[in-house]
Amino acid sequence: MEAEMSDQDSSASASQTEEEFEGEMDEEMDEEMDEEAEGEGEKDDKHRASPVPSLSSFSSSLRAVIRIKQKYQAIKKRRQELALGLAGVGTLTGAPARTSPKIFTFDGVTPSAFSSLSSSVPQRKKRRRRKRVLYPNGGGCRAPPKQERSRAKYCLYLLFAIVFIQVYNAIENLDDHVLRYDLEGLEKTLRREVFGQQGAVEGLLSHLKDYLSTYVHNKPLVVSLHGPSGVGKSHLGRLLAGHFRSVVGETLVLQYYVLHHCPQEADALQCARNLSALISEMVERAEEEEKIPLFIFDEAEHMHDEILDALKQLVASKQSNEYLNAIYLFLSNLGHAHITKHMLHNSSSISASGRHSNLVKELTPILRNTLEKLHLLWTEADILPLSLLEKGHVMECFLDEMTREGFYPDHTNIERLAGEIEYYPAVGGHEYSQTGCKQVVAKVNLL
Ligand SMILES: Nc1ncnc2c1ncn2[C@@H]1O[C@H](COP(=O)(O)OP(=O)(O)OP(=O)(O)O)[C@@H](O)[C@H]1O
């Protein structure tokens, strides 16, 4: 080490080395004492492991203490001797004694000097961590306690997995259920083919979506559409029947026209019985096929009380499941005067976008009040009003009908034909047809 030091920094290096040495010695002492203590500890452990704590264990501890003390004194002595030796070396090399403090700069120090210096400085040993733990009072050396694995935890995980799978499955099944009825397709058809009845169409689709998105029902879906003549009630019923025939089959859809199926009032009771039997048969078949049947009653304003009573019983029946899984749609002009009056009086104050939703909101309680007085069947129904059709809608009806019949859809011709229809006096810029699109088919047929 002496040879490596240059004369220039010999004094600094000497003092530095002295300090390093001291540190080293301390560390050495610590380690030796640690090892000693560990050895004694192990011995002690062995003694402790024996069931009887004896005098021998006490004497061994005492011996260990004495030995440590002796070793400590020997090391201390050695350290003093070495310290004296280093001081002698300093004077021998002619280094000046520490008189005044010197300022150390890095001038003249080469990188190689740094590297040699750093390599000569011993790295601090990392202290080993004991893996074992020494317990006092005869506990001996013990491994840390093992964590017990709880079975309940695994059961809980399993339960979570089962619940997740079931919920996922249920959602999938409900989706399948709604998909089977292709409500998106129905919505597209209704929006394309029914003019000026957005509110009623949206209301109807919303009822169908709500009803068809679940298996378990506590009552059948009963919807009643009301509106003046020619606004599209039968048209809507026909479109709905066509759609359901394509998704649930011909046998699960019934279109009942009372003037056709039961024209004589005298036969009303028999008609009611026949209708009840037919409906029971259809709901049972539907239950077997796990489908929901559709019953449409057009011209409901002409239905005899006997038939209405029979239908009320079927609709309110809570006896068995098959009667709860069914859709009843009533189409009638009952309450049409309220609808016409409301629209003609409120058209000026209602914007086009808000008209449909407001019509449903404001007219539903008025219509319900009127209808419930006529028959209790209407208490079971969700009521949807259809609005009057404007001149623009009538022109759309002409365009549609002429295209269907193979006529060239000439705009001036359409306007002329639409002009022949009777309208209510314009209110708030709206011209409402008195007969809706009722006369459109007849007029196109005359072309
Ligand atoms: N909103 C509408 N959109 C498209 N076409 C319509 C609409 N309303 C009526 N039509 C056309 O007019 C014809 C007659 O309409 P529909 O029979 O549906 O009227 P309604 O409301 O049932 O009248 P009524 O109460 O007199 O039976 C239909 O065949 C249809 O082509």
PDBQT file of the ligand as one rigid body, heavy atoms in Angstrom, charges set to zero:
ROOT
HETATM    1  N1  LIG A 501    -100.476   6.513 -41.664  1.00  0.00    +0.000 N 
HETATM    2  C1  LIG A 501    -100.560   5.871 -42.823  1.00  0.00    +0.000 A 
HETATM    3  N2  LIG A 501     -99.442   5.540 -43.475  1.00  0.00    +0.000 NA
HETATM    4  C2  LIG A 501     -99.515   4.897 -44.639  1.00  0.00    +0.000 A 
HETATM    5  N3  LIG A 501    -100.624   4.557 -45.234  1.00  0.00    +0.000 NA
HETATM    6  C3  LIG A 501    -101.780   4.850 -44.628  1.00  0.00    +0.000 A 
HETATM    7  C4  LIG A 501    -101.782   5.515 -43.397  1.00  0.00    +0.000 A 
HETATM    8  N4  LIG A 501    -103.046   5.694 -43.040  1.00  0.00    +0.000 NA
HETATM    9  C5  LIG A 501    -103.786   5.140 -43.972  1.00  0.00    +0.000 A 
HETATM   10  N5  LIG A 501    -103.030   4.635 -44.942  1.00  0.00    +0.000 N 
HETATM   11  C6  LIG A 501    -103.519   4.011 -46.179  1.00  0.00    +0.000 C 
HETATM   12  O1  LIG A 501    -104.896   4.225 -46.212  1.00  0.00    +0.000 OA
HETATM   13  C7  LIG A 501    -105.586   3.019 -46.238  1.00  0.00    +0.000 C 
HETATM   14  C8  LIG A 501    -106.705   3.084 -45.238  1.00  0.00    +0.000 C 
HETATM   15  O2  LIG A 501    -106.147   3.151 -43.984  1.00  0.00    +0.000 OA
HETATM   16  P1  LIG A 501    -106.661   2.263 -42.751  1.00  0.00    +0.000 P 
HETATM   17  O3  LIG A 501    -107.609   1.255 -43.239  1.00  0.00    +0.000 OA
HETATM   18  O4  LIG A 501    -105.492   1.774 -42.053  1.00  0.00    +0.000 OA
HETATM   19  O5  LIG A 501    -107.388   3.313 -41.932  1.00  0.00    +0.000 OA
HETATM   20  P2  LIG A 501    -108.097   3.119 -40.544  1.00  0.00    +0.000 P 
HETATM   21  O6  LIG A 501    -107.418   4.019 -39.601  1.00  0.00    +0.000 OA
HETATM   22  O7  LIG A 501    -108.112   1.709 -40.203  1.00  0.00    +0.000 OA
HETATM   23  O8  LIG A 501    -109.508   3.670 -40.793  1.00  0.00    +0.000 OA
HETATM   24  P3  LIG A 501    -110.927   3.091 -40.308  1.00  0.00    +0.000 P 
HETATM   25  O9  LIG A 501    -111.061   3.425 -38.899  1.00  0.00    +0.000 OA
HETATM   26  O10 LIG A 501    -111.914   3.834 -41.140  1.00  0.00    +0.000 OA
HETATM   27  O11 LIG A 501    -110.897   1.647 -40.600  1.00  0.00    +0.000 OA
HETATM   28  C9  LIG A 501    -104.636   1.947 -45.942  1.00  0.00    +0.000 C 
HETATM   29  O12 LIG A 501    -104.838   0.855 -46.777  1.00  0.00    +0.000 OA
HETATM   30  C10 LIG A 501    -103.308   2.539 -46.184  1.00  0.00    +0.000 C 
HETATM   31  O13 LIG A 501    -102.829   2.184 -47.427  1.00  0.00    +0.000 OA
ENDROOT
TORSDOF 0
